């Protein structure tokens, strides 16, 4: 009986120790005796306040079973192994899925730091708490009694736990401070922040809460690769949302008063009229991301039923302005685009819905063309990004400086290349045409479904067909599709070459077909997608195509001629991305219109 008992390993109770972990690693065969002795010798001399997983992870131990293969035993790998050993789920914290607003309800920050625990979700039936001390669970009964719900434990990386504990509790504290400072009164908060902005007085502790929430919001958005930040007022709890890879994610809920104070803070920094809440406003802010690079944000406000809504569009220089060859053009369309943009005069239109990447394409192209030998001028509403190599003008409707007036003024500034933010009316279209007829290269945008529809859109505005044929040299339609996560995508056996070929008829696929499907991993938040890529449809207006543009434009004939001139519809461009294993067929169908 005594012998049998001795063979059973006594479970460890209490905080983890590096000696215990080393013994377990050796027993599970992850390290050999030599590595174990070397580690003991190194650690024996002194204790450390570091978590034992962090200490062991810093040694870059190699797995005994596959030396030179696989990943080393870093902190992440050790945490994953520990979770499996103690038979608890392993979790990599996704901040977007953490119920940050209710973290402080479960336990205080001092309790969380002492117990090395962090509440993740507070459900109707249970509470999930992350820990890096799975053997020290004496406190669980206290929290169960406090919440009245059973506790589910998950094991997380101690470095992540420390980082997010500080971050989440700081945010929660800042929101509470903002609420206590009297910002529940909308009018009072606006007046207070206006006075602060005018007098440049030192902010007191209460007002600092709003400042900290806004700072956290920006840094958090940069960390999560967000393209837009939405501050949306609601009747009860207002919502903060991020757009990541084209998909919206709920981030946090705050009281309406705090949201109003946050919007007022951002408006102050963006030099917008803080008091004006009845009409839409535009502004811009330049700040820095965690890497120290400058990031511009375009601000837009809109009055809604429950108050003022704000959207901040983030223009990260790493993603917004790319080299022309990094935009995602195929070899076929890339060559045709290069030839088109080097023409001496004419109008080039870029079409697509909001958020389809038109700005990125235009700015990247203009930056390529803006050499010392040419004068590049733009008229925009608003200016998306400040570019030192351009001469940029902001539309100001309050002083009657619209696109048409700005373009008329630009014509007297000796430009070579002109960019008009958007052709919205006949007057702007006529000015763009006059610029093209007098020897300038003009870039602009239109909101149409595909490239051929841009011709009929100009006709709808009232532009004579003969002027369209004489000036428009090309139209680029584009969309953005989510790209598969390179860390977890797997070959899609269900999608055959024949099925993909059937989809692109009458075109034929050449080259290898290697379709992949999304799986989901920690890197992509279990979505299976990470990042976005452009799909392009390029219409070149040649001599034969011009003959199709008449007072009674034959769209079917124009489409047919466009195909003969080398146009590939958006869906065909998408199918080629599917064949390359970049995206999926569902993504292409969701983002692109059908070819009529």
N, C-alpha and C positions, 0 to 999 in steps of 0.2 A: 504493500500500500504506500509506504514512504517513497519507494523507488518510482512508482507511477506518478505520485504527486510531484516529485522533483523534475520529471520530464515536461510537466506543464509549465509554460512560461507565465510568470506572474505579470498581469497587465500593469503598465506604468500609470500612476496617478499623480497629477500635479503638473507644474510647468515642465516643458521639455528641457533636456540637458544634452549637450553635444556628445557626452559619453554614451547616453542611451541611444541616440540616433546613430552613432558610429557602430554600436553593437548590432542594431537592427540592419544597417546597411551591409555589414559583414555577413550576418546570418542569412539575408535575402540574396546574397551573392552579387550585389552590385559593386562592391569593392573587394579587393583581395587583402590578405593579411599584411602584406608589405605596405600598401597604401594606408591601412588602418594604423599600423605602428608609426608611420611617418606623421600622420595627422595627430595622434596622441602625443608624440614628442613635441610637435609644434604648439599645441594648445595647452599642454600640461603646465607650462610655466606661469600663466596668468589667466584670470577670468576676464570676461568681456560683457558689457551691457548689451551687445548686439544679440539678436535672436540667433539661436544655434543654427537654424536653417540658412540664415544670411552668412554666418561665419563659415559653414561648410561649403556653401555655394561659391564663396570668394576664392576657394582653392582650385576651382575648375578640375575636380576629380574626374577621371575617365572610368566609364563602366568596365568592370572586369570581364564581362561576357563578350563585349565587342570593342576592344581597344582600337582606336583610330576610326571607328564607325559611329554613326548616330550622333545625337547631341550630347554634350558633356553634362555632368551632374551640376547644373547651375541651380539657382534658387527656385526657378519655375519647375524644373524637372524634379527636384527634391520635394517640393510641396505636393506635386502630383503623386509622387510615390508614397508620401506620408498619408495622403488622403485615402489611397487604396489600402494601405496597411491598417489604418484604424477604422476602415469600412464606413467612411463618410464621403458625401459628394465633394468633388473638387470644383471650385468656381474661380473663374477669372472675372473680376468685377467689371461690369459694363455700367459706367456712370449714368447712361441714359435710362437704364432700367431700375435704378435705385430710387426708392421713395424718400428723397432727400428731406422733404418737408416734415416727415414724421420720425426722422431719426432720433431727434432729441426727446420725443415722447416716450421712447422705450427705455433709454438710459442717458445719463449725463455724459459729457465728454471726459470728465475725470474717471468715471466708472468704466467707460469704454477703453480708455488708455490703460487703466490698471488691469483690466481683465483681457486686454488685447482682443476686443470684440467690436463688431460694427453691425448694427441693424441694416439689413438690405431691403426687405419688403415686409410690410405690415398688412397681412391679408385678413379676410373675414374670419378664418378659422385658425390660422397659425401665424407665427412670426419667424422669418428666416434671418439668422444671425451668422455673419462670417467671423471666423476666428483663425488664428495661427497657433492656438494652444488647444488642440482637440482632446488632450488628456486632462486638462484642468477645467472641469465642468461643474464645480461646486456651486457656482453662481447661477446656474440655469434655473434652479428652483425659485430663486428670488425674483428673477425676471418673469417667470411664468406666473407667479403670484401677483406681480405688479400689473402685468398686461391682461391676465385672465385667459391667456391663450397658450397652447403648447408651442415649444421652441424647436425649430429645425436648424441644426448646425451644419455649416458648410466650411470646408477648409480653403483658405486663400493664402496667397503669397504675402509674407509679413511686410515686405516693402510696399506693396499695393495697399495693404491694410493701414499702414502708418500714413501714407500719402492721402488716402481718401477720408480717413478719420479727421485729419486736420482740415481738409477741404470742405467736407460736408458740414461739419459742426461750425466752421467759420461762416459759411453761407447762412446756415440756420440762425446763428447769432446775429449776423448783419441784418437779416430780414426782421427779426424780433426787435432789434434796435431801431430800425426804420419805423416799425409800427408804433413803438413807444414814443417816438419823437413827434407824434402828432400828425403824421402824414396820412392818417385815415381821413382827414379833411382834405379834399382835392384842392380847393381854392387856397387854403392855407399853405399847402405844400408848394404850389406854384409860386405864390407870392414870396415865400421864404427863399426858395431857390433862385428866384429872380434877383432878390436883394443880395444874396451871396455872390451871384455872378457879377453884379454891378460894383460892389464895394471891394471885392477881392479880400474879404476878411478870412481869417483862419477858421476852417470848419470846426465845429465842436464835435463831441463824441457821437451825439445822436445823428447828425447829418452825415457823419462819416460812414454810417451804416449803408446809406444809399450808394455812396461812392464805391464802397467795397463790393456791393452786389453787382454793380455795373462792371467793375474791373474783373470780377470773377466770371461774369457772363462772357466777356470778350475772350479772355484767356481760355475758357472752357470751349468756346466755339472754335478757336484756332486749334486746340488739341484734338477736337473731334472731326476736323476737316469739314466744317459746315460751310456752305456757300451763302446761306441766308439765316438771319435771326429774326424771328417774328415775336413781337410783344402784342398780345391780343387781349383786350379787355372782355370780361364776361360778367354776368350778373352777380355770381357768388365769388368764385376764385378765378382770377385772371391767369392766363396761360402763357408760358414762354416755350416756343418751339424752334427747332433747328431743321433746316433742309440739308440732308447729307446724301450725296449721290442721287439727287433728284427726288428723294423720298422724305416726307415730313416726320419728325420725331418729337413727341412731348418730352420736355426737359424738366420743367418745374412749374409749380403753381404758387402764386403770391396773391395777397389781398389787393383789391383794386387801387387803394390808396398808395401802396408801395409801387405798383406798376406805373401809376401816374407820375410819382416822384422819379422813378427810373427814366421814363420818357423825357421828363423835364431836364434831368441831368444830361442825357444824351443830346437833347436839343441845344442846351447851353454850349456843350463842347462842339457841336456842329454849327454854331453861330446862326441858329434858327430863331424865329420869333417864339419865345416860350409861352407867351400869353395867348397867342392865336391858336385856337383849337377848332374853329368852325370850318376852315378850308384846308385842303391838302397842302403840304409843304415839302420841300426838298432841301437836302443839305449833304455835307460830306465831312468825314473825320479821317485823319491820318493817325495811325497808332503803330505799335510794334507787336509782333508775335513773339512767342517764347524763345525763338531762335535769334531774336534781335533784328529781324528784317522788317522794313516798313510795310505796313498793310493799309490800304485805303478802304474805306467803307462808304457806300452811298446810302443816304438816309431818305426815307420817305414816310410821311404820316398821312393818315386818312381818318376822317371822323366816322365813327360807327355808332350803332344804337346804344352801346354801353360806354362810350368814351373814345379816346384817341388811340388808334392802332398804329404801330410803327414797324417798319421792315428795314433791317440793315443788311444790305448786300455786301459781302466781303469779296474784295478783289485782291487775292493773294498773288503777288508778282510771279511766284513759281508756277502758277496754274493759269493765270489770266493772260499774260503775254508770253507766248511761246515762240521758238523759232518756227519758221514756216513749215519746215519738214517734220515738225513734231505735232502738227495739228491733227494728223490722222488721215490725210488725203491718201488714196491709193495711187499707185504709180501712174495710172491712166489719167485720173483727174488732176493730180498734182502738177503734171507737165502742162496740161491745158490751162490751169489756173495761173501758173508762172507766166505763160505766154500772154494771157489776158491782161494781167496787172502791169505788165511792162509796155503796154500800148501807150502811145503819146496822148490820146484823147478819147473821150467817150464816157458812157455811164455804166458802172458795174453795180448791180443790186445784190444785196444779201437778204434772203427772206427766211422766215421761220417764226414760230410763236415765241413769247417771252421765255427766257431761260434756255434757249436752244443753242447758245454759244456764239451768237452773231457778233457781240462785242469782242470776244477773244479773237475771232477770225479777222475782223477789221483792224483791230489794234496791232495784231501780229503782222499783218500784211503791210500796214502803214509804217510800222517801225522798220521793216525791211526796206521799204522804198525811201524813207526819210534820210537820204544822204546829204552831205554838205552842198551838193550841186542843185538840189531842188528845194522849193518852198512848199511845205505841207501845212495847210490850214484846215481847221475843223470848226463846225458850228454844231453844238450838242445841247441836249436838254434831258438830264443834266450832263455835265462833263463826267464821264465814267471814271477815268483815271488820268491823273496829271502825267503827261509825257514831255520831258524837256525838249525832245526833238521836234515836237509839233507846236504850232501856234493855235491854241484852243480858245474858243469863244463860247460863253454860256448864254443860252436863250433866256431872255428876261421879259416875260409878257407884260409885267407891270409898267415897263417903259417902252412898250411896243417894239421890242426887239425880238421878233420871231425868226423862224428858219428863213423865210423869204427875205426879210430885211437884213438879216445877218449875211445871207448869201450874196445879196446885192452889194453889201459893204465889202465882203471878201473879194469880190471881183475887182475892186480898186486897190487891192493889196498885193498885186502881182503874184498870184499863186500859180503853182504848177499842178499840185494835187489837192483836191478839196474833198472833205468828208462831211456830208450832211447827215445828222443823226437819224432822221426819219423823214420820208416824204409823206406828209399827211394830207396835203391839199393841193389844188391846182396851181396856186401861186408859187409854192415851193417847187413843184414839179417843173413849172415853166422856167424858173430861175436856174434849176439844175440843168435843164436842156440848153438854155442860153450859154451856160458855162461850158458845157461839152462842145457846143457848136463853135465856140471861140477858142478852142484848142486846149481845154483843160481835161484832166482825168478826174472824174467825179465818182465817189463811192457813197452809197446810201443804203438804207434798209427799208423793207416793206413787210407788212404782216400778211403773208399768203401761205397756202398749204404746200404748194410746190413751185418749181421754177417757172413753168409755162404760165401759171396763173398770174404772175407778176405783170405780164403784158396786158391781160384783160383788166387788171387792177388799175394800171395807168390810164387805160381807155375809159374806165368808169370815173376816174377823177376829171376827165375832160381833155386829156392830152391827145392832139391829133395823131392818128396812126402813122402818118408819114414822118413826123418828128420822132416817134418811138423808134421806127426802123432806122432813122438816120443817126441816132445817138446811142441807143442801148447796145452794148457789145457783149454783154453776158449777164446771166442771173445765176446766183448760187443759192440753192435751198439746202438747209441743214437741220439736223436733229441731233440730240444727245441720247445715247443708250448706256445703261449701266454695263460695266465690264465685269467678267467673272473674276472672283478672288483667286489669284495665282497660288495661294497656299493650300486651297482645298478642292479646287475644281477637279472633276473626274471625267474621263471619256464617256460620251453619250452614245451607247450602243443602239438606243432606240431610233436615233435619227440617221437614216442611211443616206448615201450619196444620191440614190434615186429619188428619195423623198425631197431632198433639198433641190435637186435638179428640176423636179416637177413644180416646185414653188417659184423658181425664177424663169420658167418658160415665158417667152421664146428664147431667152438667153441661155447660154451653156456655161457650166462651171468648168474651169480648167485648173489643173494642178490638184494637189492633195486636198482631201476633205477630212478634217479632224475636229468634229464637233465635240464640245464639252458641255457638262451640265453643272448647275450650282449644287453645292453640298452644305456649306455652312461651317464656320469654325470661329475661334475666338478673335482672329484677326479681322474678320468681316462682320462681327456681331451676329453670327449665325444666319446672315442673310444670303450668303453665297456670292455677293457682289462687292466689289471695292473699286471705286473710281468710275469715270465715264469716258466714253470715246465718241468722236463725231462721225456722223454719216452725211455724205455730201451728194448732191445732185446738181451738176453743172450744165447749164444751157448756154451754148455759144450762138450768137445771132449772126449767121453768115449771110451771103448774098441771097441764097435760095430761101432761107428762113424769113428774110425781110419781105420777100414777095408775098408771104402768107399773112403779113401784118397789113391790114387794110381796113376801111370803114366797116366791113363785114368779115372780121377776122375768123378764119376757119381754124378752130382750135384743134380739131382732129388732124388736119393737114400739118399744122404747126408742130404738134406732138410727134407725128410720124417723121417730119423733117429733122426735128431735134434728135431723135434716135439715130437717124442716119449720120448726123453730125457728131455722134459720139456720146450723147447723153445716156447715163445709166440711172434709172429711177432709184429713189431712196431705199426701197425694199430690196433691190438687187445689191446695192452697196451694203445693206445690212446682212443679206444672205452671205456675202463674201466674208464679212466679219464672223459670222457663225461658222463658216467652213474653216476659218483660221483658228477657231477656238477662243475668240475674244469675248463673244456674248452669246445669247440664246435666241432662238426663234421667237419665243414669247415676248422678249424685250423688243425685238425688231417690229413685231406686229403691233405692239402697244404704242410705239413711238412714231411710226411712219404711216402716211396715208396710202391708200391703194392707188395704183396707176390706172387711169381711165383709158 
